Amino acid sequence: MDALSTAGLGARRNEDIALDLLKFLAGTTGVGRPAAGSTGFSGAAAPKPEEHVNQLLELYSRCLKAVEGKGAAQ
């Protein structure tokens, strides 16, 4: 119950911050969006919806690790 009372004071959970980071990155880079159709030959098939979901879940996992400071230093 203590966590709920402090939530209104501006404290944010790591999950919320990671979700905001995911939204920013996905919107900026287009991760998870269907590929736009183009005229002519296309070398790769359009990704399936399941692949989009997997991309977004992987990105969220990476964002959460980065927010928690558990990301691998590269």
PQR file with spaces between the fields and no chain letter, atoms N, CA, C, O and H, PARSE charges and radii, in Angstrom:
ATOM       1  N    MET     1       0.809   -1.185    0.000 -0.4000 1.5000
ATOM       2  CA   MET     1       0.000    0.000    0.000 -0.0000 2.0000
ATOM       3  C    MET     1       0.858    1.256    0.000  0.5500 1.7000
ATOM       4  O    MET     1       0.450    2.296   -0.517 -0.5500 1.4000
ATOM       5  N    ASP     2       2.036    1.156    0.576 -0.4000 1.5000
ATOM       6  CA   ASP     2       2.942    2.301    0.621 -0.0000 2.0000
ATOM       7  C    ASP     2       3.377    2.704   -0.787  0.5500 1.7000
ATOM       8  O    ASP     2       3.543    3.889   -1.079 -0.5500 1.4000
ATOM       9  H    ASP     2       2.367    0.311    0.995  0.4000 1.0000
ATOM      10  N    ALA     3       3.559    1.701   -1.659 -0.4000 1.5000
ATOM      11  CA   ALA     3       3.977    1.999   -3.027 -0.0000 2.0000
ATOM      12  C    ALA     3       2.892    2.784   -3.760  0.5500 1.7000
ATOM      13  O    ALA     3       3.200    3.647   -4.582 -0.5500 1.4000
ATOM      14  H    ALA     3       3.424    0.739   -1.421  0.4000 1.0000
ATOM      15  N    LEU     4       1.634    2.492   -3.470 -0.4000 1.5000
ATOM      16  CA   LEU     4       0.543    3.213   -4.121 -0.0000 2.0000
ATOM      17  C    LEU     4       0.474    4.662   -3.658  0.5500 1.7000
ATOM      18  O    LEU     4       0.160    5.552   -4.448 -0.5500 1.4000
ATOM      19  H    LEU     4       1.384    1.791   -2.802  0.4000 1.0000
ATOM      20  N    SER     5       0.760    4.902   -2.398 -0.4000 1.5000
ATOM      21  CA   SER     5       0.686    6.270   -1.897 -0.0000 2.0000
ATOM      22  C    SER     5       1.822    7.136   -2.438  0.5500 1.7000
ATOM      23  O    SER     5       1.649    8.345   -2.591 -0.5500 1.4000
ATOM      24  H    SER     5       1.015    4.179   -1.756  0.4000 1.0000
ATOM      25  N    THR     6       2.966    6.549   -2.726 -0.4000 1.5000
ATOM      26  CA   THR     6       4.078    7.333   -3.264 -0.0000 2.0000
ATOM      27  C    THR     6       3.984    7.481   -4.776  0.5500 1.7000
ATOM      28  O    THR     6       4.667    8.325   -5.357 -0.5500 1.4000
ATOM      29  H    THR     6       3.107    5.567   -2.601  0.4000 1.0000
ATOM      30  N    ALA     7       3.143    6.666   -5.424 -0.4000 1.5000
ATOM      31  CA   ALA     7       3.028    6.740   -6.882 -0.0000 2.0000
ATOM      32  C    ALA     7       2.468    8.088   -7.326  0.5500 1.7000
ATOM      33  O    ALA     7       2.827    8.577   -8.398 -0.5500 1.4000
ATOM      34  H    ALA     7       2.588    5.981   -4.952  0.4000 1.0000
ATOM      35  N    GLY     8       1.605    8.690   -6.532 -0.4000 1.5000
ATOM      36  CA   GLY     8       1.026    9.963   -6.893 -0.0000 2.0000
ATOM      37  C    GLY     8       1.980   11.130   -6.715  0.5500 1.7000
ATOM      38  O    GLY     8       1.667   12.243   -7.136 -0.5500 1.4000
ATOM      39  H    GLY     8       1.314    8.293   -5.662  0.4000 1.0000
ATOM      40  N    LEU     9       3.121   10.910   -6.109 -0.4000 1.5000
ATOM      41  CA   LEU     9       4.069   11.979   -5.840 -0.0000 2.0000
ATOM      42  C    LEU     9       5.077   12.179   -6.971  0.5500 1.7000
ATOM      43  O    LEU     9       6.048   12.920   -6.816 -0.5500 1.4000
ATOM      44  H    LEU     9       3.376   10.005   -5.767  0.4000 1.0000
ATOM      45  N    GLY    10       4.854   11.535   -8.079 -0.4000 1.5000
ATOM      46  CA   GLY    10       5.745   11.721   -9.207 -0.0000 2.0000
ATOM      47  C    GLY    10       6.762   10.602   -9.368  0.5500 1.7000
ATOM      48  O    GLY    10       7.536   10.607  -10.325 -0.5500 1.4000
ATOM      49  H    GLY    10       4.065   10.933   -8.205  0.4000 1.0000
ATOM      50  N    ALA    11       6.774    9.653   -8.456 -0.4000 1.5000
ATOM      51  CA   ALA    11       7.693    8.525   -8.594 -0.0000 2.0000
ATOM      52  C    ALA    11       7.190    7.631   -9.719  0.5500 1.7000
ATOM      53  O    ALA    11       5.994    7.359   -9.827 -0.5500 1.4000
ATOM      54  H    ALA    11       6.145    9.649   -7.679  0.4000 1.0000
ATOM      55  N    ARG    12       8.115    7.182  -10.547 -0.4000 1.5000
ATOM      56  CA   ARG    12       7.731    6.315  -11.669 -0.0000 2.0000
ATOM      57  C    ARG    12       8.454    4.994  -11.549  0.5500 1.7000
ATOM      58  O    ARG    12       9.615    4.936  -11.144 -0.5500 1.4000
ATOM      59  H    ARG    12       9.086    7.403  -10.459  0.4000 1.0000
ATOM      60  N    ARG    13       7.768    3.956  -11.899 -0.4000 1.5000
ATOM      61  CA   ARG    13       8.368    2.624  -11.884 -0.0000 2.0000
ATOM      62  C    ARG    13       9.251    2.444  -13.111  0.5500 1.7000
ATOM      63  O    ARG    13       9.055    3.084  -14.144 -0.5500 1.4000
ATOM      64  H    ARG    13       6.825    4.003  -12.228  0.4000 1.0000
ATOM      65  N    ASN    14      10.219    1.564  -12.968 -0.4000 1.5000
ATOM      66  CA   ASN    14      11.119    1.281  -14.093 -0.0000 2.0000
ATOM      67  C    ASN    14      10.344    0.783  -15.311  0.5500 1.7000
ATOM      68  O    ASN    14      10.697    1.092  -16.449 -0.5500 1.4000
ATOM      69  H    ASN    14      10.378    1.044  -12.129  0.4000 1.0000
ATOM      70  N    GLU    15       9.285    0.011  -15.064 -0.4000 1.5000
ATOM      71  CA   GLU    15       8.499   -0.523  -16.169 -0.0000 2.0000
ATOM      72  C    GLU    15       7.838    0.595  -16.974  0.5500 1.7000
ATOM      73  O    GLU    15       7.760    0.533  -18.201 -0.5500 1.4000
ATOM      74  H    GLU    15       8.998   -0.240  -14.139  0.4000 1.0000
ATOM      75  N    ASP    16       7.360    1.628  -16.253 -0.4000 1.5000
ATOM      76  CA   ASP    16       6.728    2.758  -16.946 -0.0000 2.0000
ATOM      77  C    ASP    16       7.738    3.543  -17.772  0.5500 1.7000
ATOM      78  O    ASP    16       7.449    3.961  -18.893 -0.5500 1.4000
ATOM      79  H    ASP    16       7.423    1.679  -15.256  0.4000 1.0000
ATOM      80  N    ILE    17       8.906    3.736  -17.214 -0.4000 1.5000
ATOM      81  CA   ILE    17       9.963    4.462  -17.930 -0.0000 2.0000
ATOM      82  C    ILE    17      10.401    3.663  -19.150  0.5500 1.7000
ATOM      83  O    ILE    17      10.609    4.226  -20.225 -0.5500 1.4000
ATOM      84  H    ILE    17       9.140    3.397  -16.303  0.4000 1.0000
ATOM      85  N    ALA    18      10.541    2.350  -18.984 -0.4000 1.5000
ATOM      86  CA   ALA    18      10.931    1.490  -20.106 -0.0000 2.0000
ATOM      87  C    ALA    18       9.869    1.513  -21.199  0.5500 1.7000
ATOM      88  O    ALA    18      10.199    1.485  -22.385 -0.5500 1.4000
ATOM      89  H    ALA    18      10.372    1.892  -18.110  0.4000 1.0000
ATOM      90  N    LEU    19       8.592    1.563  -20.809 -0.4000 1.5000
ATOM      91  CA   LEU    19       7.516    1.620  -21.798 -0.0000 2.0000
ATOM      92  C    LEU    19       7.559    2.929  -22.576  0.5500 1.7000
ATOM      93  O    LEU    19       7.360    2.934  -23.791 -0.5500 1.4000
ATOM      94  H    LEU    19       8.324    1.586  -19.846  0.4000 1.0000
ATOM      95  N    ASP    20       7.816    4.028  -21.892 -0.4000 1.5000
ATOM      96  CA   ASP    20       7.947    5.315  -22.586 -0.0000 2.0000
ATOM      97  C    ASP    20       9.132    5.307  -23.542  0.5500 1.7000
ATOM      98  O    ASP    20       9.050    5.837  -24.650 -0.5500 1.4000
ATOM      99  H    ASP    20       7.978    4.024  -20.905  0.4000 1.0000
ATOM     100  N    LEU    21      10.233    4.703  -23.106 -0.4000 1.5000
ATOM     101  CA   LEU    21      11.409    4.588  -23.966 -0.0000 2.0000
ATOM     102  C    LEU    21      11.092    3.726  -25.185  0.5500 1.7000
ATOM     103  O    LEU    21      11.497    4.053  -26.301 -0.5500 1.4000
ATOM     104  H    LEU    21      10.300    4.272  -22.205  0.4000 1.0000
ATOM     105  N    LEU    22      10.373    2.636  -24.975 -0.4000 1.5000
ATOM     106  CA   LEU    22       9.961    1.767  -26.080 -0.0000 2.0000
ATOM     107  C    LEU    22       9.110    2.542  -27.074  0.5500 1.7000
ATOM     108  O    LEU    22       9.331    2.440  -28.281 -0.5500 1.4000
ATOM     109  H    LEU    22      10.044    2.370  -24.069  0.4000 1.0000
ATOM     110  N    LYS    23       8.143    3.314  -26.592 -0.4000 1.5000
ATOM     111  CA   LYS    23       7.280    4.090  -27.483 -0.0000 2.0000
ATOM     112  C    LYS    23       8.095    5.079  -28.311  0.5500 1.7000
ATOM     113  O    LYS    23       7.870    5.243  -29.510 -0.5500 1.4000
ATOM     114  H    LYS    23       7.964    3.396  -25.611  0.4000 1.0000
ATOM     115  N    PHE    24       9.042    5.730  -27.648 -0.4000 1.5000
ATOM     116  CA   PHE    24       9.881    6.687  -28.364 -0.0000 2.0000
ATOM     117  C    PHE    24      10.714    6.000  -29.439  0.5500 1.7000
ATOM     118  O    PHE    24      10.743    6.438  -30.589 -0.5500 1.4000
ATOM     119  H    PHE    24       9.224    5.597  -26.674  0.4000 1.0000
ATOM     120  N    LEU    25      11.391    4.920  -29.055 -0.4000 1.5000
ATOM     121  CA   LEU    25      12.260    4.235  -30.015 -0.0000 2.0000
ATOM     122  C    LEU    25      11.474    3.606  -31.158  0.5500 1.7000
ATOM     123  O    LEU    25      11.876    3.694  -32.319 -0.5500 1.4000
ATOM     124  H    LEU    25      11.368    4.564  -28.121  0.4000 1.0000
ATOM     125  N    ALA    26      10.352    2.972  -30.827 -0.4000 1.5000
ATOM     126  CA   ALA    26       9.554    2.327  -31.868 -0.0000 2.0000
ATOM     127  C    ALA    26       8.986    3.369  -32.824  0.5500 1.7000
ATOM     128  O    ALA    26       8.952    3.143  -34.034 -0.5500 1.4000
ATOM     129  H    ALA    26      10.026    2.900  -29.884  0.4000 1.0000
ATOM     130  N    GLY    27       8.544    4.498  -32.300 -0.4000 1.5000
ATOM     131  CA   GLY    27       8.009    5.544  -33.163 -0.0000 2.0000
ATOM     132  C    GLY    27       9.062    6.192  -34.023  0.5500 1.7000
ATOM     133  O    GLY    27       8.801    6.550  -35.172 -0.5500 1.4000
ATOM     134  H    GLY    27       8.571    4.681  -31.318  0.4000 1.0000
ATOM     135  N    THR    28      10.259    6.348  -33.472 -0.4000 1.5000
ATOM     136  CA   THR    28      11.345    6.995  -34.200 -0.0000 2.0000
ATOM     137  C    THR    28      11.933    6.090  -35.272  0.5500 1.7000
ATOM     138  O    THR    28      12.216    6.538  -36.383 -0.5500 1.4000
ATOM     139  H    THR    28      10.471    6.057  -32.539  0.4000 1.0000
ATOM     140  N    THR    29      12.117    4.821  -34.940 -0.4000 1.5000
ATOM     141  CA   THR    29      12.787    3.907  -35.857 -0.0000 2.0000
ATOM     142  C    THR    29      11.842    3.080  -36.710  0.5500 1.7000
ATOM     143  O    THR    29      12.260    2.481  -37.701 -0.5500 1.4000
ATOM     144  H    THR    29      11.887    4.457  -34.037  0.4000 1.0000
ATOM     145  N    GLY    30      10.562    3.043  -36.329 -0.4000 1.5000
ATOM     146  CA   GLY    30       9.607    2.258  -37.104 -0.0000 2.0000
ATOM     147  C    GLY    30       9.619    0.780  -36.755  0.5500 1.7000
ATOM     148  O    GLY    30       9.097   -0.033  -37.518 -0.5500 1.4000
ATOM     149  H    GLY    30      10.223    3.529  -35.524  0.4000 1.0000
ATOM     150  N    VAL    31      10.199    0.412  -35.626 -0.4000 1.5000
ATOM     151  CA   VAL    31      10.207   -0.990  -35.210 -0.0000 2.0000
ATOM     152  C    VAL    31       8.782   -1.415  -34.924  0.5500 1.7000
ATOM     153  O    VAL    31       8.042   -0.700  -34.249 -0.5500 1.4000
ATOM     154  H    VAL    31      10.623    1.072  -35.006  0.4000 1.0000
ATOM     155  N    GLY    32       8.391   -2.569  -35.430 -0.4000 1.5000
ATOM     156  CA   GLY    32       7.060   -3.083  -35.190 -0.0000 2.0000
ATOM     157  C    GLY    32       6.013   -2.623  -36.181  0.5500 1.7000
ATOM     158  O    GLY    32       4.871   -3.080  -36.133 -0.5500 1.4000
ATOM     159  H    GLY    32       8.991   -3.150  -35.979  0.4000 1.0000
ATOM     160  N    ARG    33       6.383   -1.726  -37.078 -0.4000 1.5000
ATOM     161  CA   ARG    33       5.437   -1.275  -38.098 -0.0000 2.0000
ATOM     162  C    ARG    33       5.521   -2.192  -39.297  0.5500 1.7000
ATOM     163  O    ARG    33       6.591   -2.694  -39.641 -0.5500 1.4000
ATOM     164  H    ARG    33       7.310   -1.354  -37.117  0.4000 1.0000
ATOM     165  N    PRO    34       4.372   -2.407  -39.933 -0.5600 1.5000
ATOM     166  CA   PRO    34       4.419   -3.195  -41.171  0.2800 2.0000
ATOM     167  C    PRO    34       5.199   -2.448  -42.244  0.5500 1.7000
ATOM     168  O    PRO    34       5.148   -1.221  -42.327 -0.5500 1.4000
ATOM     169  N    ALA    35       5.907   -3.192  -43.047 -0.4000 1.5000
ATOM     170  CA   ALA    35       6.668   -2.571  -44.133 -0.0000 2.0000
ATOM     171  C    ALA    35       5.704   -2.011  -45.173  0.5500 1.7000
ATOM     172  O    ALA    35       4.699   -2.642  -45.501 -0.5500 1.4000
ATOM     173  H    ALA    35       5.948   -4.189  -42.979  0.4000 1.0000
ATOM     174  N    ALA    36       6.004   -0.858  -45.673 -0.4000 1.5000
ATOM     175  CA   ALA    36       5.172   -0.242  -46.698 -0.0000 2.0000
ATOM     176  C    ALA    36       5.379   -0.967  -48.022  0.5500 1.7000
ATOM     177  O    ALA    36       6.493   -1.353  -48.375 -0.5500 1.4000
ATOM     178  H    ALA    36       6.819   -0.345  -45.406  0.4000 1.0000
ATOM     179  N    GLY    37       4.310   -1.135  -48.721 -0.4000 1.5000
ATOM     180  CA   GLY    37       4.407   -1.795  -50.013 -0.0000 2.0000
ATOM     181  C    GLY    37       5.131   -0.929  -51.021  0.5500 1.7000
ATOM     182  O    GLY    37       5.043    0.298  -50.972 -0.5500 1.4000
ATOM     183  H    GLY    37       3.404   -0.822  -48.434  0.4000 1.0000
ATOM     184  N    SER    38       5.839   -1.559  -51.927 -0.4000 1.5000
ATOM     185  CA   SER    38       6.547   -0.798  -52.946 -0.0000 2.0000
ATOM     186  C    SER    38       6.299   -1.438  -54.302  0.5500 1.7000
ATOM     187  O    SER    38       5.967   -2.618  -54.406 -0.5500 1.4000
ATOM     188  H    SER    38       5.910   -2.556  -51.967  0.4000 1.0000
ATOM     189  N    THR    39       6.466   -0.647  -55.309 -0.4000 1.5000
ATOM     190  CA   THR    39       6.284   -1.126  -56.663 -0.0000 2.0000
ATOM     191  C    THR    39       7.523   -1.896  -57.093  0.5500 1.7000
ATOM     192  O    THR    39       8.652   -1.481  -56.833 -0.5500 1.4000
ATOM     193  H    THR    39       6.736    0.312  -55.225  0.4000 1.0000
ATOM     194  N    GLY    40       7.296   -2.998  -57.740 -0.4000 1.5000
ATOM     195  CA   GLY    40       8.428   -3.764  -58.247 -0.0000 2.0000
ATOM     196  C    GLY    40       8.799   -4.936  -57.367  0.5500 1.7000
ATOM     197  O    GLY    40       8.023   -5.364  -56.513 -0.5500 1.4000
ATOM     198  H    GLY    40       6.378   -3.334  -57.951  0.4000 1.0000
ATOM     199  N    PHE    41       9.980   -5.438  -57.587 -0.4000 1.5000
ATOM     200  CA   PHE    41      10.449   -6.627  -56.899 -0.0000 2.0000
ATOM     201  C    PHE    41      10.766   -6.321  -55.445  0.5500 1.7000
ATOM     202  O    PHE    41      11.386   -5.307  -55.124 -0.5500 1.4000
ATOM     203  H    PHE    41      10.610   -5.090  -58.282  0.4000 1.0000
ATOM     204  N    SER    42      10.336   -7.202  -54.592 -0.4000 1.5000
ATOM     205  CA   SER    42      10.651   -7.089  -53.168 -0.0000 2.0000
ATOM     206  C    SER    42      11.386   -8.360  -52.770  0.5500 1.7000
ATOM     207  O    SER    42      10.847   -9.458  -52.911 -0.5500 1.4000
ATOM     208  H    SER    42       9.832   -8.025  -54.853  0.4000 1.0000
ATOM     209  N    GLY    43      12.601   -8.224  -52.278 -0.4000 1.5000
ATOM     210  CA   GLY    43      13.423   -9.380  -51.947 -0.0000 2.0000
ATOM     211  C    GLY    43      12.967  -10.141  -50.727  0.5500 1.7000
ATOM     212  O    GLY    43      13.181  -11.351  -50.644 -0.5500 1.4000
ATOM     213  H    GLY    43      13.039   -7.332  -52.164  0.4000 1.0000
ATOM     214  N    ALA    44      12.342   -9.467  -49.774 -0.4000 1.5000
ATOM     215  CA   ALA    44      11.928  -10.144  -48.544 -0.0000 2.0000
ATOM     216  C    ALA    44      10.415  -10.075  -48.407  0.5500 1.7000
ATOM     217  O    ALA    44       9.777   -9.096  -48.794 -0.5500 1.4000
ATOM     218  H    ALA    44      12.168   -8.485  -49.842  0.4000 1.0000
ATOM     219  N    ALA    45       9.864  -11.137  -47.846 -0.4000 1.5000
ATOM     220  CA   ALA    45       8.428  -11.161  -47.591 -0.0000 2.0000
ATOM     221  C    ALA    45       8.111  -10.235  -46.429  0.5500 1.7000
ATOM     222  O    ALA    45       8.962   -9.992  -45.573 -0.5500 1.4000
ATOM     223  H    ALA    45      10.382  -11.932  -47.531  0.4000 1.0000
ATOM     224  N    ALA    46       6.904   -9.723  -46.397 -0.4000 1.5000
ATOM     225  CA   ALA    46       6.485   -8.845  -45.307 -0.0000 2.0000
ATOM     226  C    ALA    46       6.446   -9.643  -44.004  0.5500 1.7000
ATOM     227  O    ALA    46       5.949  -10.769  -43.983 -0.5500 1.4000
ATOM     228  H    ALA    46       6.213   -9.920  -47.092  0.4000 1.0000
ATOM     229  N    PRO    47       6.965   -9.071  -42.921 -0.5600 1.5000
ATOM     230  CA   PRO    47       6.940   -9.769  -41.640  0.2800 2.0000
ATOM     231  C    PRO    47       5.514  -10.005  -41.165  0.5500 1.7000
ATOM     232  O    PRO    47       4.619   -9.203  -41.433 -0.5500 1.4000
ATOM     233  N    LYS    48       5.311  -11.103  -40.462 -0.4000 1.5000
ATOM     234  CA   LYS    48       4.004  -11.446  -39.929 -0.0000 2.0000
ATOM     235  C    LYS    48       3.755  -10.656  -38.645  0.5500 1.7000
ATOM     236  O    LYS    48       4.699  -10.172  -38.020 -0.5500 1.4000
ATOM     237  H    LYS    48       6.037  -11.755  -40.244  0.4000 1.0000
ATOM     238  N    PRO    49       2.497  -10.526  -38.253 -0.5600 1.5000
ATOM     239  CA   PRO    49       2.182   -9.806  -37.008  0.2800 2.0000
ATOM     240  C    PRO    49       2.899  -10.375  -35.782  0.5500 1.7000
ATOM     241  O    PRO    49       3.276   -9.626  -34.881 -0.5500 1.4000
ATOM     242  N    GLU    50       3.088  -11.692  -35.745 -0.4000 1.5000
ATOM     243  CA   GLU    50       3.789  -12.310  -34.624 -0.0000 2.0000
ATOM     244  C    GLU    50       5.236  -11.834  -34.541  0.5500 1.7000
ATOM     245  O    GLU    50       5.787  -11.679  -33.451 -0.5500 1.4000
ATOM     246  H    GLU    50       2.782  -12.300  -36.477  0.4000 1.0000
ATOM     247  N    GLU    51       5.842  -11.604  -35.702 -0.4000 1.5000
ATOM     248  CA   GLU    51       7.210  -11.107  -35.734 -0.0000 2.0000
ATOM     249  C    GLU    51       7.282   -9.673  -35.227  0.5500 1.7000
ATOM     250  O    GLU    51       8.254   -9.291  -34.574 -0.5500 1.4000
ATOM     251  H    GLU    51       5.394  -11.730  -36.587  0.4000 1.0000
ATOM     252  N    HIS    52       6.263   -8.881  -35.523 -0.4000 1.5000
ATOM     253  CA   HIS    52       6.202   -7.508  -35.008 -0.0000 2.0000
ATOM     254  C    HIS    52       6.102   -7.517  -33.491  0.5500 1.7000
ATOM     255  O    HIS    52       6.778   -6.751  -32.804 -0.5500 1.4000
ATOM     256  H    HIS    52       5.473   -9.191  -36.053  0.4000 1.0000
ATOM     257  N    VAL    53       5.245   -8.397  -32.979 -0.4000 1.5000
ATOM     258  CA   VAL    53       5.082   -8.499  -31.527 -0.0000 2.0000
ATOM     259  C    VAL    53       6.390   -8.931  -30.884  0.5500 1.7000
ATOM     260  O    VAL    53       6.781   -8.380  -29.855 -0.5500 1.4000
ATOM     261  H    VAL    53       4.696   -9.019  -33.536  0.4000 1.0000
ATOM     262  N    ASN    54       7.063   -9.895  -31.465 -0.4000 1.5000
ATOM     263  CA   ASN    54       8.343  -10.364  -30.916 -0.0000 2.0000
ATOM     264  C    ASN    54       9.390   -9.252  -30.931  0.5500 1.7000
ATOM     265  O    ASN    54      10.173   -9.126  -29.989 -0.5500 1.4000
ATOM     266  H    ASN    54       6.745  -10.343  -32.301  0.4000 1.0000
ATOM     267  N    GLN    55       9.408   -8.454  -31.985 -0.4000 1.5000
ATOM     268  CA   GLN    55      10.339   -7.324  -32.054 -0.0000 2.0000
ATOM     269  C    GLN    55      10.071   -6.331  -30.934  0.5500 1.7000
ATOM     270  O    GLN    55      11.000   -5.851  -30.284 -0.5500 1.4000
ATOM     271  H    GLN    55       8.772   -8.557  -32.749  0.4000 1.0000
ATOM     272  N    LEU    56       8.804   -6.026  -30.714 -0.4000 1.5000
ATOM     273  CA   LEU    56       8.448   -5.058  -29.676 -0.0000 2.0000
ATOM     274  C    LEU    56       8.749   -5.593  -28.280  0.5500 1.7000
ATOM     275  O    LEU    56       9.219   -4.848  -27.420 -0.5500 1.4000
ATOM     276  H    LEU    56       8.050   -6.415  -31.242  0.4000 1.0000
ATOM     277  N    LEU    57       8.482   -6.877  -28.049 -0.4000 1.5000
ATOM     278  CA   LEU    57       8.786   -7.468  -26.742 -0.0000 2.0000
ATOM     279  C    LEU    57      10.285   -7.489  -26.479  0.5500 1.7000
ATOM     280  O    LEU    57      10.725   -7.225  -25.360 -0.5500 1.4000
ATOM     281  H    LEU    57       8.099   -7.482  -28.747  0.4000 1.0000
ATOM     282  N    GLU    58      11.061   -7.798  -27.495 -0.4000 1.5000
ATOM     283  CA   GLU    58      12.518   -7.792  -27.356 -0.0000 2.0000
ATOM     284  C    GLU    58      13.018   -6.376  -27.067  0.5500 1.7000
ATOM     285  O    GLU    58      13.891   -6.177  -26.223 -0.5500 1.4000
ATOM     286  H    GLU    58      10.703   -8.012  -28.404  0.4000 1.0000
ATOM     287  N    LEU    59      12.460   -5.407  -27.770 -0.4000 1.5000
ATOM     288  CA   LEU    59      12.860   -4.024  -27.546 -0.0000 2.0000
ATOM     289  C    LEU    59      12.478   -3.569  -26.140  0.5500 1.7000
ATOM     290  O    LEU    59      13.253   -2.870  -25.487 -0.5500 1.4000
ATOM     291  H    LEU    59      11.750   -5.569  -28.456  0.4000 1.0000
ATOM     292  N    TYR    60      11.293   -3.956  -25.669 -0.4000 1.5000
ATOM     293  CA   TYR    60      10.877   -3.593  -24.309 -0.0000 2.0000
ATOM     294  C    TYR    60      11.816   -4.214  -23.286  0.5500 1.7000
ATOM     295  O    TYR    60      12.190   -3.563  -22.311 -0.5500 1.4000
ATOM     296  H    TYR    60      10.663   -4.524  -26.200  0.4000 1.0000
ATOM     297  N    SER    61      12.193   -5.446  -23.496 -0.4000 1.5000
ATOM     298  CA   SER    61      13.126   -6.121  -22.591 -0.0000 2.0000
ATOM     299  C    SER    61      14.452   -5.380  -22.531  0.5500 1.7000
ATOM     300  O    SER    61      15.021   -5.201  -21.454 -0.5500 1.4000
ATOM     301  H    SER    61      11.889   -5.976  -24.288  0.4000 1.0000
ATOM     302  N    ARG    62      14.939   -4.954  -23.676 -0.4000 1.5000
ATOM     303  CA   ARG    62      16.201   -4.205  -23.722 -0.0000 2.0000
ATOM     304  C    ARG    62      16.064   -2.849  -23.046  0.5500 1.7000
ATOM     305  O    ARG    62      16.976   -2.401  -22.352 -0.5500 1.4000
ATOM     306  H    ARG    62      14.477   -5.099  -24.551  0.4000 1.0000
ATOM     307  N    CYS    63      14.917   -2.191  -23.249 -0.4000 1.5000
ATOM     308  CA   CYS    63      14.675   -0.888  -22.611 -0.0000 2.0000
ATOM     309  C    CYS    63      14.634   -1.035  -21.093  0.5500 1.7000
ATOM     310  O    CYS    63      15.209   -0.217  -20.375 -0.5500 1.4000
ATOM     311  H    CYS    63      14.175   -2.555  -23.813  0.4000 1.0000
ATOM     312  N    LEU    64      13.960   -2.069  -20.601 -0.4000 1.5000
ATOM     313  CA   LEU    64      13.860   -2.284  -19.164 -0.0000 2.0000
ATOM     314  C    LEU    64      15.227   -2.552  -18.554  0.5500 1.7000
ATOM     315  O    LEU    64      15.537   -2.049  -17.474 -0.5500 1.4000
ATOM     316  H    LEU    64      13.493   -2.733  -21.184  0.4000 1.0000
ATOM     317  N    LYS    65      16.039   -3.339  -19.236 -0.4000 1.5000
ATOM     318  CA   LYS    65      17.394   -3.599  -18.747 -0.0000 2.0000
ATOM     319  C    LYS    65      18.219   -2.314  -18.711  0.5500 1.7000
ATOM     320  O    LYS    65      18.994   -2.091  -17.780 -0.5500 1.4000
ATOM     321  H    LYS    65      15.787   -3.748  -20.113  0.4000 1.0000
ATOM     322  N    ALA    66      18.048   -1.482  -19.718 -0.4000 1.5000
ATOM     323  CA   ALA    66      18.792   -0.225  -19.755 -0.0000 2.0000
ATOM     324  C    ALA    66      18.361    0.699  -18.617  0.5500 1.7000
ATOM     325  O    ALA    66      19.200    1.349  -17.994 -0.5500 1.4000
ATOM     326  H    ALA    66      17.419   -1.664  -20.474  0.4000 1.0000
ATOM     327  N    VAL    67      17.059    0.759  -18.345 -0.4000 1.5000
ATOM     328  CA   VAL    67      16.554    1.618  -17.283 -0.0000 2.0000
ATOM     329  C    VAL    67      17.038    1.119  -15.919  0.5500 1.7000
ATOM     330  O    VAL    67      17.363    1.916  -15.039 -0.5500 1.4000
ATOM     331  H    VAL    67      16.377    0.231  -18.852  0.4000 1.0000
ATOM     332  N    GLU    68      17.083   -0.189  -15.754 -0.4000 1.5000
ATOM     333  CA   GLU    68      17.519   -0.774  -14.488 -0.0000 2.0000
ATOM     334  C    GLU    68      19.035   -0.760  -14.337  0.5500 1.7000
ATOM     335  O    GLU    68      19.558   -1.083  -13.271 -0.5500 1.4000
ATOM     336  H    GLU    68      16.819   -0.836  -16.469  0.4000 1.0000
ATOM     337  N    GLY    69      19.736   -0.390  -15.395 -0.4000 1.5000
ATOM     338  CA   GLY    69      21.190   -0.356  -15.344 -0.0000 2.0000
ATOM     339  C    GLY    69      21.836   -1.725  -15.482  0.5500 1.7000
ATOM     340  O    GLY    69      22.993   -1.920  -15.111 -0.5500 1.4000
ATOM     341  H    GLY    69      19.311   -0.128  -16.261  0.4000 1.0000
ATOM     342  N    LYS    70      21.070   -2.675  -16.024 -0.4000 1.5000
ATOM     343  CA   LYS    70      21.573   -4.042  -16.175 -0.0000 2.0000
ATOM     344  C    LYS    70      22.004   -4.342  -17.603  0.5500 1.7000
ATOM     345  O    LYS    70      22.342   -5.482  -17.922 -0.5500 1.4000
ATOM     346  H    LYS    70      20.130   -2.516  -16.326  0.4000 1.0000
ATOM     347  N    GLY    71      21.995   -3.339  -18.458 -0.4000 1.5000
ATOM     348  CA   GLY    71      22.382   -3.547  -19.852 -0.0000 2.0000
ATOM     349  C    GLY    71      23.857   -3.850  -19.975  0.5500 1.7000
ATOM     350  O    GLY    71      24.666   -3.368  -19.182 -0.5500 1.4000
ATOM     351  H    GLY    71      21.721   -2.413  -18.199  0.4000 1.0000
ATOM     352  N    ALA    72      24.205   -4.641  -20.960 -0.4000 1.5000
ATOM     353  CA   ALA    72      25.600   -4.983  -21.199 -0.0000 2.0000
ATOM     354  C    ALA    72      26.343   -3.786  -21.778  0.5500 1.7000
ATOM     355  O    ALA    72      25.863   -3.139  -22.709 -0.5500 1.4000
ATOM     356  H    ALA    72      23.548   -5.032  -21.604  0.4000 1.0000
ATOM     357  N    ALA    73      27.485   -3.504  -21.238 -0.4000 1.5000
ATOM     358  CA   ALA    73      28.321   -2.416  -21.760 -0.0000 2.0000
ATOM     359  C    ALA    73      28.946   -2.878  -23.053  0.5500 1.7000
ATOM     360  O    ALA    73      29.612   -3.911  -23.106 -0.5500 1.4000
ATOM     361  H    ALA    73      27.875   -4.030  -20.482  0.4000 1.0000
ATOM     362  N    GLN    74      28.722   -2.096  -24.104 -0.4000 1.5000
ATOM     363  CA   GLN    74      29.264   -2.503  -25.405 -0.0000 2.0000
ATOM     364  C    GLN    74      30.186   -1.450  -25.933  0.5500 1.7000
ATOM     365  O    GLN    74      30.744   -1.607  -27.019 -0.5500 1.4000
ATOM     366  H    GLN    74      28.180   -1.257  -24.061  0.4000 1.0000
